[in-house]
Amino acid sequence: MACFFRRRIAEQLGRTMQQREDVFIPALSAVPVFKKQQTADFRLSINVLRNNGVLPVSGDIQAQTEHLAHQLKQDSVVEEIAVGSAVINFRINCKLLAQKILEPFGTGDNSKFGLNSELFKFLKRGITVVEYSSPNIAKKFHAGHLRSTIIGNFIANLKQSLGNKVIRMNYLGDWGMQFGLLGVGFNQFGSQERLKQNPLQHLFEVYVKVNQEAEHNEDMRLAARDFFRQLEQHESQAVSLWQQFRDITVSEYQHVYKRLGVHFDVYSGESFHQERVQEVVQQLLQQGLLKTTEKGTGVVDLSAAGDMSTFSTVLRSDGTSLYITRDIAAAIDRSEKYSFDEMIYVTDKSQTNHFHQLFQILQALGHSWADRCHHVPFGLVQGMKTRSGEVVFLEDVLDEARARMLHNMKQSKTTKEMDDAEDTAQKVGISALIVQDFKGPLQSDYKFDWDKMLQAQGDTGVFLQYTHARLCSLIRANDNIDAATFNPSLLTEQSSVTILQHLLRYDEVLYQSAQDLQPKHLLNFLLKLCHLNASAHRDLPVKGSPQEVAQARLRLFSGSCLVLANGMRILGITPVDKM
């Protein structure tokens, strides 16, 4: 696999330059491939070596490149060394390339392919808390929460696959002034009977109604403030109603998460930290960080000059807490409870300033671990509609994705007989949603498009699943061929070599994904693997080929299938075997 070749090239570089071989690992990268074009396998960046202090930073960089290349020798691993523009290219012995890349797929645990690379020595491992999804209690799961849920799930999957201990946390919006409104609204417009029949729909209707009423009714707004004050003071009637809303909502959300293939280790919430809020307020007071404005609100001055040009409001004039106050308390509590090495918050980009202020306040309070907290922001989804109109609830989107996919599968002549067509349609539909979402940079807004999303051709989730199912079908159709042993010298066709060269990049793609937490790197790698396998499927028949040739080709396709499935699972996609 890639780590074997990278290590062997680094060893020769280390001997030649009398340096530790580890210093060359980050400068070596596998070369991206094109279907019909021969390329080198690895590339050494001279710029990286200069920036890392391995080479002198002054002098003619091209002359340095050529000088180093002339000192290197071909051997049993590297059969060609060539100079490019500030890079040295290495071509690997073709038979050895096939042997080492496909070797792991003959062992029991194939899930570790690409994950035992030297590259990951440069990543810090430890305890990672990922807070994602985080919908508001007593509201239906809005389609806008889809992005936080699937991005957070990807980050948690990636970190776990790289050896981190991951705590998946759903921090529910289960406290705050909206509960004042909902409590008053339910007492006036709510019905326990309708709450049992369709809980979230009824709470949503009550919330809409009370908000409309509160817009022009001062008494309603005052009653809502009073209800929230009762909650903060633990008055039993208010707490009992709130607890009922919370229990119902968590139960309903879990159905949606199950459909998405998402799970959480911890269901937390703002309410868990209300007790600690008073401690936070006292700490802010003691350290002279809490100021009171003319309006009576409590604020923390965040300006560099101490002139209140930027500040964060942490208390209302009536002494009740705000979202950020509870977030400060939650962060401190998690640091004590989990001793995390990093904490990642996944929310839309409108909350960027909120998290900037949160991390500043934590630093001001003396919590040095605040610099290990990160916010992963994402853009908005535009134009998400179902046939019935504007989308309000995510379940409507999941239902429609399943229905449309089922319709497309029934229309297709290539659809296979399967045990549960609805379940397959649901998995493929969710894959389509995830792939459309993950294609670009997370911070970009994107336009939701049902037709493009569900196309079988092109870079879609349907194409990803179709390629995986097709590879599974090929493996099943040739189950009489034993690919446990294979002759790597029979995989010299360009279609074979490009797949092998592409698989060399898998560890780098995971490494890059771990650095910037963007799923597009892994997704684009998998889509390219699908295109390369589509070409190879035509060029490299298994059935009807001589036994040894069939064995080697089957091993190649089996390896592709396993990498595809492993990568899909990291993205949060459940691979299907038939479609």
C-alpha positions in Angstrom: 0.0 0.0 0.0 1.0 3.7 -0.2 2.8 3.7 3.2 5.2 1.0 2.0 6.3 3.0 -1.1 6.4 6.3 0.7 8.6 4.8 3.4 11.0 3.1 0.9 11.4 6.4 -1.1 11.9 8.3 2.2 14.5 5.8 3.3 16.6 6.5 0.1 16.2 10.2 0.5 17.2 10.0 4.1 20.4 8.1 3.3 21.3 10.4 0.4 20.8 13.6 2.4 21.9 12.2 5.8 18.5 13.1 7.4 15.9 11.2 9.3 13.5 9.6 6.8 10.4 11.0 8.6 11.2 14.5 7.4 10.5 13.5 3.8 7.1 11.9 4.4 5.0 15.1 4.3 6.8 16.2 1.1 5.9 13.0 -0.8 2.5 12.7 -2.4 0.8 10.3 -4.7 0.1 11.8 -8.1 -3.5 12.3 -9.2 -4.4 10.1 -12.2 -6.3 10.4 -15.4 -8.1 7.6 -17.1 -6.1 7.4 -20.3 -2.9 9.1 -19.3 0.2 7.6 -17.8 1.6 9.5 -14.8 4.3 9.0 -12.2 3.2 7.3 -8.9 4.8 9.7 -6.4 6.0 13.2 -6.4 8.5 14.9 -4.0 7.9 18.6 -3.5 11.2 20.6 -3.3 9.2 23.6 -2.1 8.0 21.6 0.9 11.6 20.5 1.7 12.8 24.1 1.5 10.0 25.4 3.7 10.7 22.6 6.3 14.4 23.5 6.5 15.6 20.3 4.8 17.1 22.3 1.9 18.6 25.8 1.9 15.9 28.4 1.3 18.1 30.4 -1.0 19.5 29.5 -4.4 18.1 28.2 -7.7 15.3 25.8 -6.8 15.3 24.0 -10.1 19.1 23.5 -9.8 18.5 22.0 -6.3 15.8 19.7 -7.7 18.1 18.4 -10.5 21.0 18.0 -8.1 19.0 15.9 -5.6 17.5 13.8 -8.4 20.9 12.9 -9.8 22.0 11.6 -6.4 19.0 9.2 -6.2 19.2 5.7 -7.7 16.6 3.3 -9.2 16.1 0.1 -7.3 13.7 -2.9 -7.0 10.9 -0.5 -5.9 11.5 2.7 -7.9 12.1 1.9 -11.6 12.2 5.5 -12.9 13.2 8.9 -11.5 12.4 12.1 -13.4 12.6 15.8 -12.8 9.7 18.2 -13.1 9.2 21.8 -12.1 10.5 21.9 -8.5 9.4 18.3 -8.1 11.0 14.9 -8.5 8.7 12.1 -9.9 9.0 8.5 -9.0 7.5 5.6 -11.0 7.1 2.4 -9.0 7.7 -1.1 -10.3 4.3 -2.1 -11.7 4.2 -5.7 -10.4 5.2 -4.5 -6.9 2.5 -1.7 -7.1 -0.2 -4.3 -7.7 1.1 -6.7 -5.1 1.4 -4.2 -2.2 -1.8 -2.3 -2.9 -4.0 -5.4 -3.2 -2.2 -7.4 -0.5 -4.3 -6.2 2.4 -7.5 -7.3 0.7 -6.6 -10.9 1.2 -6.5 -10.5 5.0 -9.4 -10.6 7.4 -9.7 -6.9 8.5 -10.0 -4.8 5.3 -11.4 -1.8 7.1 -7.9 -0.6 8.1 -6.7 -0.1 4.4 -5.1 3.4 4.2 -5.5 4.0 8.0 -2.1 2.7 9.1 -0.2 5.3 7.1 2.9 7.2 8.4 1.0 10.4 7.5 -1.2 10.0 10.5 1.8 10.2 12.9 1.5 14.0 12.2 -2.1 14.1 13.5 -2.9 14.5 17.2 -5.1 11.8 18.5 -7.2 11.8 21.7 -10.7 12.5 23.0 -12.9 14.5 20.5 -16.3 15.9 21.4 -18.4 16.6 18.4 -21.6 18.6 19.0 -23.9 18.4 16.0 -27.6 18.4 14.9 -28.8 20.2 18.0 -32.4 20.9 17.1 -34.8 22.8 19.3 -37.2 20.9 21.5 -40.9 21.1 20.7 -40.2 21.9 17.1 -40.2 19.4 14.3 -36.8 18.5 12.9 -36.4 21.3 10.3 -34.7 20.5 7.0 -32.1 23.1 7.9 -30.9 20.7 10.6 -30.0 18.2 8.0 -26.6 19.9 7.2 -25.5 20.0 10.8 -26.5 16.4 11.3 -24.8 14.9 8.3 -21.6 17.1 8.5 -21.2 16.3 12.2 -21.7 12.6 11.6 -19.0 12.7 8.9 -16.6 14.5 11.2 -17.3 12.0 14.1 -16.9 9.0 11.7 -13.6 10.4 10.3 -12.1 11.1 13.7 -13.1 7.7 15.0 -11.7 5.9 11.9 -8.3 7.7 12.6 -8.2 6.4 16.1 -9.7 9.2 18.2 -12.1 8.4 21.0 -15.2 10.3 19.8 -18.1 11.5 21.9 -21.1 12.3 19.7 -23.2 14.9 21.3 -26.6 16.3 20.5 -27.0 19.5 22.4 -30.7 20.2 22.3 -32.2 23.7 22.4 -34.3 22.8 25.4 -34.2 26.0 27.4 -34.7 29.7 26.8 -37.4 32.3 26.1 -39.0 30.2 23.4 -40.2 27.9 26.2 -41.8 30.8 27.9 -43.8 31.4 24.7 -44.6 27.7 24.2 -45.6 27.2 27.8 -48.0 30.1 27.7 -49.2 29.2 24.2 -49.9 25.6 25.2 -51.9 26.6 28.2 -54.0 28.8 25.9 -54.1 27.0 22.5 -52.9 23.4 23.3 -54.6 20.1 23.7 -53.2 17.0 25.4 -55.2 14.8 23.1 -53.8 16.3 19.9 -50.4 16.2 21.6 -50.6 12.4 21.8 -51.9 12.0 18.2 -49.3 14.1 16.4 -46.9 15.6 19.0 -44.5 17.7 17.0 -47.0 18.9 14.5 -49.3 20.1 17.3 -46.4 21.8 19.2 -45.4 23.5 16.0 -48.9 24.8 15.4 -49.1 26.1 19.0 -45.7 27.8 18.6 -46.7 29.5 15.3 -50.0 30.7 16.9 -48.5 32.1 20.1 -45.7 33.9 18.1 -48.3 35.6 16.0 -50.3 36.6 19.1 -47.2 37.9 20.9 -46.3 40.2 18.0 -49.2 42.5 18.9 -50.0 41.5 22.5 -47.8 42.9 25.2 -49.5 40.8 27.9 -48.6 37.6 26.0 -45.0 38.6 25.9 -44.9 39.4 29.6 -46.7 36.1 30.4 -44.0 34.3 28.4 -41.2 36.0 30.3 -42.9 35.1 33.5 -43.2 31.4 32.4 -39.5 31.2 31.6 -38.7 32.8 35.0 -40.8 30.1 36.6 -38.8 27.5 34.7 -35.5 29.0 35.9 -36.8 28.9 39.4 -37.9 25.3 39.1 -41.6 25.8 39.7 -43.2 22.4 39.4 -46.0 23.1 37.0 -43.8 24.8 34.5 -41.1 22.2 34.8 -43.6 19.3 34.4 -44.9 20.7 31.1 -41.4 21.4 29.8 -40.3 17.8 30.7 -43.3 16.4 28.7 -42.3 18.5 25.7 -38.7 17.4 25.9 -39.4 13.7 26.3 -41.9 13.7 23.4 -39.5 15.6 21.1 -36.4 13.4 21.8 -38.5 10.3 21.1 -39.7 11.7 17.7 -36.2 12.9 16.7 -34.8 9.4 17.3 -37.0 8.0 14.4 -35.4 10.6 12.0 -31.9 9.8 13.2 -32.4 6.1 12.7 -33.5 6.7 9.1 -30.4 8.8 8.5 -28.1 6.1 10.1 -27.0 8.6 12.8 -26.5 7.9 16.5 -25.4 9.9 19.5 -23.6 8.9 22.6 -25.0 11.8 24.6 -28.3 13.7 24.5 -27.4 16.9 26.3 -29.1 20.3 26.3 -29.1 23.8 27.5 -31.2 22.8 30.5 -28.5 20.5 31.8 -26.3 23.6 32.5 -28.8 26.0 34.1 -27.5 25.3 37.6 -23.9 26.1 36.5 -24.9 29.4 34.8 -24.9 31.0 38.3 -21.4 29.8 38.9 -20.3 31.3 35.6 -21.9 34.6 36.4 -20.1 34.6 39.8 -16.8 33.8 38.1 -17.3 36.7 35.6 -18.1 39.0 38.5 -15.1 37.9 40.6 -12.7 38.4 37.7 -14.2 41.8 36.9 -15.4 40.7 33.5 -19.1 41.3 34.0 -20.4 44.8 33.4 -24.0 46.1 33.8 -25.4 48.4 31.1 -27.8 51.3 31.6 -30.6 48.9 30.5 -29.6 46.5 33.3 -28.3 43.7 31.0 -25.1 41.9 32.0 -22.3 42.1 29.4 -18.7 41.0 28.9 -16.4 43.6 27.3 -14.5 41.9 24.4 -12.8 45.0 22.9 -9.0 45.1 22.8 -9.0 48.7 24.2 -11.6 48.0 26.9 -14.0 50.6 25.5 -17.0 48.3 25.1 -16.8 48.7 21.2 -17.5 45.0 21.1 -19.2 43.1 23.9 -21.3 40.0 24.5 -24.6 40.1 26.4 -24.7 37.2 29.0 -27.7 38.2 31.2 -31.1 39.8 30.5 -32.2 42.7 32.7 -34.4 40.3 34.7 -31.4 38.1 35.5 -32.3 35.2 33.2 -29.6 33.5 31.2 -29.0 33.6 27.4 -27.8 31.0 24.9 -24.2 32.1 25.2 -24.3 31.9 29.1 -25.4 28.3 28.9 -22.8 27.6 26.2 -20.1 28.8 28.5 -21.4 26.6 31.4 -21.7 23.6 29.0 -18.1 24.0 27.7 -16.6 24.2 31.2 -18.7 21.2 32.3 -17.5 19.1 29.3 -13.9 20.0 29.9 -14.2 18.7 33.4 -16.3 15.6 32.5 -14.4 14.4 29.4 -11.0 16.0 29.5 -11.3 16.4 25.8 -8.3 17.1 23.5 -10.6 19.0 21.1 -14.2 20.0 20.9 -15.9 20.7 17.5 -19.2 22.6 17.1 -21.1 22.1 13.8 -23.6 24.9 13.1 -24.5 27.2 10.2 -22.2 30.2 9.5 -24.7 32.7 11.0 -23.4 31.6 14.4 -19.7 32.3 13.6 -19.6 35.4 15.8 -21.4 33.6 18.6 -18.6 31.0 18.8 -15.9 33.6 18.4 -17.3 35.4 21.5 -17.7 32.1 23.3 -14.1 31.1 22.8 -12.9 34.6 23.8 -14.9 34.6 27.1 -13.6 31.1 27.9 -10.0 32.4 27.4 -10.7 35.5 29.5 -11.9 33.2 32.3 -8.5 31.5 32.2 -9.5 28.3 30.4 -6.5 27.5 28.2 -8.3 24.6 26.6 -10.5 27.1 24.8 -7.9 27.1 21.9 -8.8 23.4 21.4 -12.4 24.4 20.6 -13.3 24.8 17.0 -16.4 25.9 15.1 -17.1 24.2 11.7 -19.5 26.6 9.9 -21.7 25.7 6.9 -23.8 27.6 4.4 -27.5 27.5 3.7 -29.5 25.2 1.5 -31.6 27.2 -1.0 -34.8 26.0 -2.7 -35.5 22.8 -0.7 -39.1 22.0 -1.7 -41.2 18.9 -1.9 -44.0 18.5 -4.4 -46.4 19.9 -1.8 -44.5 23.1 -1.6 -41.9 24.7 0.8 -40.3 22.3 3.2 -40.7 22.7 6.9 -39.8 19.3 8.2 -36.9 17.0 7.3 -39.1 13.8 7.4 -41.0 15.2 4.4 -37.7 15.5 2.5 -36.7 11.9 3.5 -40.1 10.6 2.5 -39.9 12.3 -0.9 -36.3 11.2 -1.6 -37.4 7.6 -0.9 -40.5 7.9 -3.1 -38.7 9.5 -6.0 -35.9 6.9 -5.8 -38.4 4.0 -5.7 -40.1 5.4 -8.8 -36.8 5.8 -10.6 -35.8 2.2 -9.7 -39.1 0.8 -11.0 -38.6 2.7 -14.3 -35.0 1.4 -14.8 -34.5 -1.8 -16.8 -31.3 -2.6 -14.9 -32.9 -2.7 -11.4 -32.3 -6.0 -9.7 -34.8 -8.1 -7.7 -34.3 -7.2 -4.0 -35.8 -8.2 -0.7 -36.8 -4.7 0.4 -37.0 -2.2 -2.4 -38.3 0.6 -0.1 -35.3 0.2 2.3 -32.9 0.3 -0.7 -34.7 3.4 -2.1 -34.4 5.1 1.3 -30.6 4.4 1.6 -29.9 5.5 -2.0 -32.1 8.6 -1.6 -30.2 9.6 1.6 -26.9 8.9 -0.2 -28.1 11.4 -2.9 -28.9 14.0 -0.3 -25.5 13.6 1.4 -23.5 13.7 -1.9 -25.3 16.8 -3.2 -24.5 18.5 0.2 -20.8 17.4 0.4 -19.7 18.2 -3.2 -18.5 21.8 -2.5 -16.9 23.7 0.4 -19.1 23.5 3.5 -19.3 27.3 3.9 -20.9 27.7 0.5 -24.6 28.0 0.1 -26.0 25.6 -2.4 -29.2 25.2 -4.5 -31.2 22.0 -3.8 -32.1 20.3 -7.0 -34.1 17.0 -6.9 -33.5 16.1 -10.6 -29.7 16.6 -10.5 -29.5 14.9 -7.1 -31.2 11.7 -8.2 -29.5 11.2 -11.6 -27.9 7.8 -12.2 -25.1 9.3 -14.3 -22.7 12.0 -13.2 -21.2 12.7 -9.8 -24.2 11.7 -7.6 -25.0 9.5 -4.7 -27.0 7.3 -7.0 -23.9 6.7 -9.2 -21.8 6.0 -6.1 -24.3 3.4 -4.9 -24.8 2.0 -8.3 -21.0 1.4 -8.7 -20.8 -0.3 -5.4 -23.8 -2.5 -6.1 -22.4 -3.4 -9.6 -19.0 -4.4 -8.0 -20.9 -6.5 -5.4 -22.8 -8.1 -8.3 -19.6 -8.9 -10.2 -18.0 -10.5 -7.0 -21.2 -12.6 -6.5 -21.3 -13.7 -10.1 -17.7 -14.9 -9.8 -17.8 -16.5 -6.4 -16.4 -19.7 -7.9 -13.1 -17.9 -8.5 -10.7 -17.9 -5.6 -9.0 -14.5 -5.5 -7.2 -15.3 -2.2 -4.0 -15.7 -4.3 -3.3 -13.7 -7.4 -0.5 -12.9 -9.8 0.2 -9.2 -9.7 2.1 -9.3 -13.0 -1.2 -9.8 -14.8 -2.5 -6.3 -13.9 -0.4 -4.2 -16.3 -3.2 -2.8 -18.5 -3.7 1.0 -18.2 -7.2 0.5 -16.6 -5.7 -1.6 -13.8 -2.7 0.7 -13.2 -4.8 3.8 -12.9 -7.0 2.2 -10.3 -3.9 1.1 -8.3 -2.4 4.5 -8.6 -5.6 6.1 -7.5 -5.8 3.9 -4.4 -2.3 5.2 -3.4 -4.0 8.5 -2.7 -6.5 7.2 -0.1 -4.4 7.9 3.0 -3.6 11.4 1.8 -7.2 12.2 1.1 -8.2 11.0 4.7 -5.2 13.1 6.0 -6.4 16.2 4.2 -10.0 15.6 5.3 -8.8 15.4 9.0 -6.9 18.7 8.7 -9.7 20.9 7.3 -12.8 18.7 8.1 -14.2 19.1 4.6 -15.9 16.0 3.2 -15.4 17.0 -0.4 -11.9 15.5 -0.6 -13.1 12.0 0.3 -16.2 12.3 -1.8 -14.3 13.4 -4.9 -11.8 10.6 -4.4 -14.7 8.0 -4.2 -16.4 9.4 -7.3 -13.2 9.3 -9.3 -12.7 5.6 -8.1 -16.2 4.9 -9.5 -15.4 6.4 -12.9 -12.1 4.5 -13.1 -13.9 1.2 -12.2 -16.7 1.9 -14.8 -13.9 2.0 -17.5 -12.1 -1.0 -16.1 -15.4 -3.0 -16.0 -15.6 -2.6 -19.7 -11.8 -3.2 -20.4 -11.1 -6.0 -17.9 -13.7 -8.8 -18.1 -13.5 -11.4 -15.4 -15.9 -14.0 -16.8 -14.4 -15.9 -19.7 -10.8 -14.8 -18.9 -8.1 -17.4 -18.2 -8.2 -18.5 -14.5 -5.1 -16.5 -13.4 -6.2 -13.4 -15.2 -9.7 -13.7 -13.7 -8.3 -14.1 -10.2 -6.1 -11.0 -10.5 -8.9 -8.8 -12.0 -11.4 -10.0 -9.3 -8.8 -9.1 -6.6 -8.6 -5.6 -8.1 -12.4 -5.1 -8.3 -12.8 -6.5 -4.7 -10.2 -4.1 -3.4 -12.0 -1.2 -5.1 -15.3 -2.3 -3.7 -14.0 -2.5 -0.1 -12.3 1.0 -0.3 -15.5 2.4 -1.8 -17.7 0.9 1.0 -15.2 2.0 3.7 -15.1 5.6 2.4 -18.9 5.7 2.0 -19.4 4.7 5.6 -17.0 7.5 6.8 -19.2 10.0 4.8 -22.3 8.6 6.6 -23.6 6.6 3.6 -24.8 3.0 4.0 -23.6 1.0 0.9 -26.3 -1.1 -0.8 -25.3 -4.5 -2.4 -28.2 -4.5 -5.0 -30.1 -1.8 -6.8 
